[in-house]
Amino acid sequence: MPPPLLKTHQALDRAVDAAYGRKSFASEAERVAFLFERYLALTSLLPEAKARSRARKTTS
């Protein structure tokens, strides 16, 4: 990975850590797992979308 891109990723990791009040994560996998857990917790609070069914007209 080019050094400028690596530095950008590291800065983003620090921003995520700060946003969630974490000093750091033990690994990248731990950070991703934490973020997915938060995503699931937040999206589970949303009401479920009801599927709309359309009645079809039949012609004889």
A tleap script that builds the chain and sets N, CA, C and O, in Angstrom:
source leaprc.protein.ff14SB
mol = sequence {
  NMET PRO PRO PRO LEU LEU LYS THR HIE GLN
  ALA LEU ASP ARG ALA VAL ASP ALA ALA TYR
  GLY ARG LYS SER PHE ALA SER GLU ALA GLU
  ARG VAL ALA PHE LEU PHE GLU ARG TYR LEU
  ALA LEU THR SER LEU LEU PRO GLU ALA LYS
  ALA ARG SER ARG ALA ARG LYS THR THR CSER
}
set mol.1.N position { 0.861 -1.173 0.000 }
set mol.1.CA position { 0.000 0.000 0.000 }
set mol.1.C position { 0.903 1.230 0.000 }
set mol.1.O position { 1.864 1.288 0.767 }
set mol.2.N position { 0.612 2.199 -0.837 }
set mol.2.CA position { 1.429 3.412 -0.871 }
set mol.2.C position { 1.388 4.128 0.489 }
set mol.2.O position { 0.340 4.171 1.133 }
set mol.3.N position { 2.509 4.678 0.916 }
set mol.3.CA position { 2.564 5.343 2.232 }
set mol.3.C position { 1.477 6.395 2.477 }
set mol.3.O position { 0.919 6.429 3.574 }
set mol.4.N position { 1.152 7.256 1.504 }
set mol.4.CA position { 0.087 8.235 1.779 }
set mol.4.C position { -1.268 7.572 2.058 }
set mol.4.O position { -2.033 8.044 2.899 }
set mol.5.N position { -1.555 6.486 1.354 }
set mol.5.CA position { -2.809 5.781 1.570 }
set mol.5.C position { -2.809 5.091 2.934 }
set mol.5.O position { -3.830 5.081 3.621 }
set mol.6.N position { -1.690 4.523 3.322 }
set mol.6.CA position { -1.562 3.887 4.628 }
set mol.6.C position { -1.783 4.911 5.747 }
set mol.6.O position { -2.488 4.634 6.717 }
set mol.7.N position { -1.177 6.095 5.603 }
set mol.7.CA position { -1.356 7.142 6.612 }
set mol.7.C position { -2.816 7.571 6.709 }
set mol.7.O position { -3.318 7.844 7.799 }
set mol.8.N position { -3.493 7.630 5.571 }
set mol.8.CA position { -4.902 8.000 5.559 }
set mol.8.C position { -5.739 6.950 6.272 }
set mol.8.O position { -6.634 7.292 7.045 }
set mol.9.N position { -5.459 5.682 6.024 }
set mol.9.CA position { -6.178 4.599 6.715 }
set mol.9.C position { -5.936 4.652 8.221 }
set mol.9.O position { -6.861 4.448 9.007 }
set mol.10.N position { -4.723 4.919 8.614 }
set mol.10.CA position { -4.398 5.006 10.035 }
set mol.10.C position { -5.119 6.177 10.692 }
set mol.10.O position { -5.593 6.063 11.822 }
set mol.11.N position { -5.202 7.305 9.986 }
set mol.11.CA position { -5.923 8.463 10.517 }
set mol.11.C position { -7.412 8.148 10.657 }
set mol.11.O position { -8.044 8.547 11.635 }
set mol.12.N position { -7.967 7.436 9.685 }
set mol.12.CA position { -9.367 7.051 9.752 }
set mol.12.C position { -9.604 6.099 10.926 }
set mol.12.O position { -10.609 6.221 11.626 }
set mol.13.N position { -8.697 5.162 11.145 }
set mol.13.CA position { -8.811 4.249 12.286 }
set mol.13.C position { -8.807 5.023 13.600 }
set mol.13.O position { -9.592 4.717 14.498 }
set mol.14.N position { -7.938 6.018 13.723 }
set mol.14.CA position { -7.889 6.827 14.947 }
set mol.14.C position { -9.193 7.602 15.133 }
set mol.14.O position { -9.685 7.747 16.252 }
set mol.15.N position { -9.746 8.098 14.025 }
set mol.15.CA position { -11.010 8.842 14.098 }
set mol.15.C position { -12.151 7.934 14.548 }
set mol.15.O position { -12.988 8.341 15.354 }
set mol.16.N position { -12.190 6.709 14.032 }
set mol.16.CA position { -13.224 5.748 14.438 }
set mol.16.C position { -13.057 5.418 15.915 }
set mol.16.O position { -14.034 5.398 16.663 }
set mol.17.N position { -11.829 5.161 16.334 }
set mol.17.CA position { -11.568 4.853 17.744 }
set mol.17.C position { -12.057 5.994 18.638 }
set mol.17.O position { -12.703 5.749 19.657 }
set mol.18.N position { -11.755 7.224 18.265 }
set mol.18.CA position { -12.149 8.390 19.057 }
set mol.18.C position { -13.669 8.567 19.055 }
set mol.18.O position { -14.256 8.920 20.077 }
set mol.19.N position { -14.296 8.324 17.917 }
set mol.19.CA position { -15.739 8.497 17.807 }
set mol.19.C position { -16.495 7.548 18.725 }
set mol.19.O position { -17.566 7.886 19.230 }
set mol.20.N position { -15.941 6.366 18.940 }
set mol.20.CA position { -16.608 5.375 19.780 }
set mol.20.C position { -15.986 5.279 21.163 }
set mol.20.O position { -16.299 4.360 21.919 }
set mol.21.N position { -15.108 6.217 21.502 }
set mol.21.CA position { -14.544 6.265 22.841 }
set mol.21.C position { -13.587 5.128 23.156 }
set mol.21.O position { -13.453 4.725 24.311 }
set mol.22.N position { -12.932 4.621 22.147 }
set mol.22.CA position { -11.995 3.522 22.340 }
set mol.22.C position { -10.573 4.052 22.186 }
set mol.22.O position { -10.312 4.913 21.345 }
set mol.23.N position { -9.670 3.541 22.990 }
set mol.23.CA position { -8.261 3.925 22.841 }
set mol.23.C position { -7.701 3.294 21.575 }
set mol.23.O position { -7.054 3.959 20.766 }
set mol.24.N position { -7.959 2.006 21.416 }
set mol.24.CA position { -7.544 1.297 20.213 }
set mol.24.C position { -8.171 -0.087 20.223 }
set mol.24.O position { -8.728 -0.522 21.230 }
set mol.25.N position { -8.077 -0.753 19.123 }
set mol.25.CA position { -8.540 -2.126 19.008 }
set mol.25.C position { -7.312 -3.014 18.887 }
set mol.25.O position { -6.271 -2.578 18.397 }
set mol.26.N position { -7.431 -4.246 19.326 }
set mol.26.CA position { -6.298 -5.172 19.290 }
set mol.26.C position { -5.918 -5.524 17.852 }
set mol.26.O position { -4.757 -5.809 17.558 }
set mol.27.N position { -6.913 -5.499 16.961 }
set mol.27.CA position { -6.646 -5.846 15.565 }
set mol.27.C position { -7.687 -5.179 14.676 }
set mol.27.O position { -8.693 -4.646 15.144 }
set mol.28.N position { -7.415 -5.227 13.400 }
set mol.28.CA position { -8.367 -4.697 12.423 }
set mol.28.C position { -9.665 -5.513 12.474 }
set mol.28.O position { -10.757 -4.963 12.328 }
set mol.29.N position { -9.536 -6.819 12.680 }
set mol.29.CA position { -10.714 -7.686 12.761 }
set mol.29.C position { -11.592 -7.297 13.952 }
set mol.29.O position { -12.818 -7.322 13.851 }
set mol.30.N position { -10.980 -6.944 15.061 }
set mol.30.CA position { -11.745 -6.524 16.237 }
set mol.30.C position { -12.486 -5.224 15.949 }
set mol.30.O position { -13.634 -5.065 16.364 }
set mol.31.N position { -11.849 -4.296 15.246 }
set mol.31.CA position { -12.493 -3.018 14.894 }
set mol.31.C position { -13.700 -3.278 13.987 }
set mol.31.O position { -14.776 -2.721 14.205 }
set mol.32.N position { -13.519 -4.117 12.983 }
set mol.32.CA position { -14.610 -4.408 12.048 }
set mol.32.C position { -15.752 -5.116 12.773 }
set mol.32.O position { -16.918 -4.795 12.543 }
set mol.33.N position { -15.435 -6.070 13.642 }
set mol.33.CA position { -16.469 -6.773 14.399 }
set mol.33.C position { -17.251 -5.790 15.271 }
set mol.33.O position { -18.478 -5.862 15.346 }
set mol.34.N position { -16.551 -4.888 15.918 }
set mol.34.CA position { -17.204 -3.875 16.762 }
set mol.34.C position { -18.146 -3.012 15.925 }
set mol.34.O position { -19.277 -2.753 16.336 }
set mol.35.N position { -17.685 -2.565 14.754 }
set mol.35.CA position { -18.506 -1.706 13.906 }
set mol.35.C position { -19.744 -2.441 13.398 }
set mol.35.O position { -20.825 -1.856 13.339 }
set mol.36.N position { -19.602 -3.712 13.031 }
set mol.36.CA position { -20.766 -4.477 12.580 }
set mol.36.C position { -21.749 -4.710 13.721 }
set mol.36.O position { -22.960 -4.686 13.499 }
set mol.37.N position { -21.260 -4.934 14.926 }
set mol.37.CA position { -22.150 -5.087 16.079 }
set mol.37.C position { -22.937 -3.805 16.317 }
set mol.37.O position { -24.137 -3.850 16.589 }
set mol.38.N position { -22.262 -2.661 16.214 }
set mol.38.CA position { -22.956 -1.380 16.377 }
set mol.38.C position { -23.999 -1.188 15.278 }
set mol.38.O position { -25.115 -0.742 15.545 }
set mol.39.N position { -23.632 -1.527 14.043 }
set mol.39.CA position { -24.558 -1.403 12.918 }
set mol.39.C position { -25.804 -2.255 13.169 }
set mol.39.O position { -26.926 -1.783 12.984 }
set mol.40.N position { -25.611 -3.501 13.586 }
set mol.40.CA position { -26.750 -4.378 13.851 }
set mol.40.C position { -27.617 -3.838 14.982 }
set mol.40.O position { -28.844 -3.889 14.897 }
set mol.41.N position { -26.998 -3.323 16.031 }
set mol.41.CA position { -27.747 -2.767 17.148 }
set mol.41.C position { -28.583 -1.563 16.707 }
set mol.41.O position { -29.737 -1.419 17.112 }
set mol.42.N position { -28.007 -0.722 15.892 }
set mol.42.CA position { -28.729 0.472 15.444 }
set mol.42.C position { -29.825 0.145 14.448 }
set mol.42.O position { -30.920 0.703 14.530 }
set mol.43.N position { -29.554 -0.744 13.516 }
set mol.43.CA position { -30.561 -1.051 12.497 }
set mol.43.C position { -31.674 -1.923 13.044 }
set mol.43.O position { -32.764 -1.943 12.472 }
set mol.44.N position { -31.439 -2.641 14.124 }
set mol.44.CA position { -32.502 -3.467 14.696 }
set mol.44.C position { -33.562 -2.600 15.379 }
set mol.44.O position { -34.648 -3.088 15.691 }
set mol.45.N position { -33.263 -1.341 15.608 }
set mol.45.CA position { -34.225 -0.427 16.216 }
set mol.45.C position { -35.197 0.140 15.187 }
set mol.45.O position { -36.222 0.718 15.549 }
set mol.46.N position { -34.878 -0.023 13.910 }
set mol.46.CA position { -35.734 0.506 12.861 }
set mol.46.C position { -36.953 -0.394 12.677 }
set mol.46.O position { -36.853 -1.613 12.814 }
set mol.47.N position { -38.085 0.196 12.371 }
set mol.47.CA position { -39.262 -0.642 12.122 }
set mol.47.C position { -39.059 -1.447 10.843 }
set mol.47.O position { -38.406 -0.999 9.901 }
set mol.48.N position { -39.629 -2.631 10.835 }
set mol.48.CA position { -39.503 -3.474 9.651 }
set mol.48.C position { -40.364 -2.909 8.535 }
set mol.48.O position { -41.473 -2.426 8.763 }
set mol.49.N position { -39.836 -2.979 7.340 }
set mol.49.CA position { -40.601 -2.530 6.181 }
set mol.49.C position { -41.626 -3.599 5.845 }
set mol.49.O position { -41.302 -4.783 5.756 }
set mol.50.N position { -42.846 -3.175 5.662 }
set mol.50.CA position { -43.898 -4.125 5.313 }
set mol.50.C position { -43.937 -4.273 3.799 }
set mol.50.O position { -43.935 -3.290 3.057 }
set mol.51.N position { -43.972 -5.490 3.375 }
set mol.51.CA position { -44.041 -5.748 1.937 }
set mol.51.C position { -45.442 -5.402 1.453 }
set mol.51.O position { -46.443 -5.787 2.057 }
set mol.52.N position { -45.486 -4.677 0.363 }
set mol.52.CA position { -46.780 -4.323 -0.206 }
set mol.52.C position { -47.165 -5.397 -1.213 }
set mol.52.O position { -46.381 -5.757 -2.091 }
set mol.53.N position { -48.354 -5.888 -1.074 }
set mol.53.CA position { -48.820 -6.870 -2.047 }
set mol.53.C position { -49.905 -6.205 -2.890 }
set mol.53.O position { -50.755 -5.466 -2.393 }
set mol.54.N position { -49.840 -6.491 -4.135 }
set mol.54.CA position { -50.806 -5.936 -5.049 }
set mol.54.C position { -51.775 -7.044 -5.469 }
set mol.54.O position { -51.368 -8.145 -5.841 }
set mol.55.N position { -53.028 -6.729 -5.401 }
set mol.55.CA position { -54.026 -7.671 -5.874 }
set mol.55.C position { -54.095 -7.567 -7.380 }
set mol.55.O position { -54.214 -6.475 -7.936 }
set mol.56.N position { -54.022 -8.694 -8.025 }
set mol.56.CA position { -54.111 -8.692 -9.497 }
set mol.56.C position { -55.547 -8.894 -9.923 }
set mol.56.O position { -56.284 -9.715 -9.378 }
set mol.57.N position { -55.908 -8.122 -10.907 }
set mol.57.CA position { -57.233 -8.300 -11.474 }
set mol.57.C position { -57.153 -9.440 -12.488 }
set mol.57.O position { -56.236 -9.509 -13.306 }
set mol.58.N position { -58.110 -10.302 -12.410 }
set mol.58.CA position { -58.164 -11.378 -13.400 }
set mol.58.C position { -59.316 -11.106 -14.345 }
set mol.58.O position { -60.395 -10.685 -13.928 }
set mol.59.N position { -59.082 -11.341 -15.572 }
set mol.59.CA position { -60.141 -11.150 -16.570 }
set mol.59.C position { -60.486 -12.504 -17.153 }
set mol.59.O position { -59.608 -13.331 -17.401 }
set mol.60.N position { -61.752 -12.719 -17.364 }
set mol.60.CA position { -62.196 -14.013 -17.914 }
set mol.60.C position { -62.696 -13.827 -19.309 }
set mol.60.O position { -63.115 -14.792 -19.949 }
savepdb mol mol.pdb
quit
